[in-house]
Amino acid sequence: MKNNLSKTFKRSLAAAAVCSVLTTNIAFADDLLGNVTISNGNNTGYQVRAVNDDTGQTRTVDLKEDGSYRLAKLPSGTYTVTVLKGNTIYANQKLDLY
């Protein structure tokens, strides 16, 4: 039981750390802009990936030092946007670009 509680706490802590990860994304016809907040302030190694749900087209960018990102010239469509570091996914969000 203690081991399960420890795992739950670690997952909850990780969720709290990235709860504001995909804050107010601004979606334009071609550009996706946003800001990711990492709880410890160290954005090194974090990336944002956008995958077009219809075509599978994938674009990935590294976070800038201030946590901002920009995926330019994306075609219109529905995207799954993911914040990840290595193979670990920290957040997902669906967005429509028109």
C-alpha positions as CSV (number, residue, x, y, z in Angstrom):
1,M,0.0,0.0,0.0
2,K,2.8,2.4,0.9
3,N,4.5,1.8,-2.5
4,N,1.2,2.5,-4.4
5,L,0.7,5.7,-2.3
6,S,4.3,6.8,-3.2
7,K,3.6,6.2,-6.9
8,T,0.4,8.1,-6.7
9,F,2.1,11.0,-4.9
10,K,4.9,11.2,-7.5
11,R,2.3,11.2,-10.3
12,S,0.3,13.8,-8.6
13,L,3.4,15.9,-8.0
14,A,4.4,15.6,-11.7
15,A,0.9,16.5,-12.8
16,A,1.0,19.6,-10.5
17,A,4.3,20.6,-11.9
18,V,3.0,20.6,-15.4
19,C,-0.6,21.7,-14.8
20,S,0.1,25.0,-16.5
21,V,2.2,23.5,-19.2
22,L,0.1,24.5,-22.1
23,T,-1.0,27.9,-21.0
24,T,-3.0,30.0,-23.4
25,N,-1.9,28.9,-26.8
26,I,-2.5,31.3,-29.6
27,A,-3.5,29.6,-32.8
28,F,-3.3,31.4,-36.1
29,A,-4.0,30.0,-39.5
30,D,-0.4,29.0,-39.9
31,D,1.4,29.6,-36.5
32,L,1.0,28.0,-33.1
33,L,2.5,30.0,-30.3
34,G,2.6,29.2,-26.6
35,N,4.4,29.2,-23.3
36,V,5.3,26.2,-21.1
37,T,5.9,26.6,-17.4
38,I,8.2,24.0,-15.9
39,S,8.0,24.0,-12.1
40,N,11.8,24.0,-11.5
41,G,12.4,26.6,-14.2
42,N,14.8,24.5,-16.1
43,N,13.5,24.1,-19.7
44,T,16.5,22.3,-21.0
45,G,15.6,19.3,-23.0
46,Y,11.8,19.9,-23.2
47,Q,10.1,20.0,-26.6
48,V,6.7,20.7,-28.0
49,R,5.4,18.4,-30.7
50,A,2.4,19.0,-32.9
51,V,0.9,16.1,-34.8
52,N,-1.9,16.8,-37.4
53,D,-4.6,14.3,-36.5
54,D,-5.7,13.8,-40.1
55,T,-2.3,13.6,-42.0
56,G,0.1,12.5,-39.3
57,Q,2.4,15.4,-40.2
58,T,4.7,16.1,-37.2
59,R,6.6,19.2,-36.2
60,T,8.8,19.4,-33.0
61,V,10.6,22.4,-31.5
62,D,12.7,22.9,-28.5
63,L,11.5,25.2,-25.7
64,K,13.3,28.5,-25.5
65,E,14.9,29.6,-22.2
66,D,11.8,31.6,-21.3
67,G,9.5,28.6,-22.0
68,S,8.1,30.0,-25.2
69,Y,7.7,28.0,-28.4
70,R,6.6,28.7,-32.0
71,L,5.5,26.2,-34.6
72,A,5.3,28.2,-37.8
73,K,3.4,27.6,-41.0
74,L,1.3,24.7,-39.9
75,P,-1.5,23.8,-42.3
76,S,-5.1,24.2,-41.0
77,G,-6.4,21.2,-39.1
78,T,-6.8,19.5,-35.7
79,Y,-3.5,18.9,-33.9
80,T,-2.5,17.0,-30.8
81,V,0.1,19.1,-29.1
82,T,2.5,17.4,-26.7
83,V,5.1,18.6,-24.2
84,L,7.8,16.0,-23.8
85,K,11.3,15.5,-22.6
86,G,13.0,12.5,-24.1
87,N,10.4,9.7,-24.2
88,T,8.4,11.1,-21.3
89,I,5.1,12.9,-22.1
90,Y,4.2,15.6,-19.6
91,A,1.0,17.1,-21.3
92,N,-1.3,16.7,-24.3
93,Q,-3.8,19.1,-25.7
94,K,-6.0,19.0,-28.9
95,L,-6.1,22.3,-30.9
96,D,-7.8,23.3,-34.0
97,L,-6.0,25.6,-36.4
98,Y,-8.2,27.5,-38.9
